[in-house]
Amino acid sequence: MVNSFDVFHGIRVHGISSSNIHSSKIAIFGVKRVKIYSFRPGLTLLQSLPKFCSWVLDVCFLKGHWSSSQETGSKFPSFSIIKGYWSC
């Protein structure tokens, strides 16, 4: 079980998403934030996306090869936020 205090320092976690059942990389989302972790016996933060203007309700990984930003040189991994309130 992921403790929301450990992930977002007291901000409520709304969900956890993985690109597939065998993946060790997960996205944890809540209120206005998304963080990407490597899930093993402990959580290792891979990336924290910029704060959003409203709550993040769901995250969906795109099909294809998922790799950390260190491996690809890209700033963001392949996933999309598919539900939320966008009222900036």
N, C-alpha and C positions, 0 to 999 in steps of 0.2 A: 504494500500500500504506500502510495506517495503522500507524504505529509505536505500540505500546501504551505505551511510555514517555512519548510526547508526549500521549497521551489521558488516561491514568490514573496518570501518574507512577510507572511501574514495575509496576502491577498488570496481570495478563494479560487481554487482550481475548478474549472468547468469540465475538463475532459483530458483524455490521453489518447493519442493516435499513433499507430505504427504503420510503416509502409507495407509490411507483411508479417505473417505469424513467426517467421524465423529471423526477423530483423532485430538487431540490437540497438537501433536508432529509433527514438520516439519523440513526438512533439507533445508538450504539455501546455495547455492553454487555459487562460482564465482572465476574467475582467477585460483588460485591454492589452494583454501581453501573450506572446508565444515564445517558448524556449525549446530548443532542440537539445536532446540529451543522448548520450550513448548509455544504454541500459545494460548493465552487467551486475555483479553483486552490489555495486553502488551506482549512483548517478554521476556522470561526468558531463558538465555543460559543454556542448559543442558550439552553441550560438544562441544569442538572445536577439530577437528581432526588435526593431524600433517600437516604441510604445504607440499603440493605435488610439484613435480618437473615441472609440467605443468598445463594447465588450466583444470578445472573440468567442463565438459559440461552437465552432466546429473547425477542424483542420482535416484536409484530405491530401494524402501523398499522391503525386503523379506517377504513372508507370514509367519504368526505365531504371537505369542504374542510379542508385543513390549513393553519394559519397560525401565525405566531410569537406568543408571548405578548404582545408589544408591540402587535400589530394587534388582538387580540381582548380584551385585558385579562384573560384567564383565566390561571391560574397554570400549568396543565399542558396540553400539546398532546394531540391525539386519538390515543392509541395505548394498547395494553394489553400487559402482560407475561403471556405465556401458558404459559410453562414455568418451573419453578424448584422449589427446595426451600424450603418454608415451615415452618420449625420455630423460631419465635420464642418 
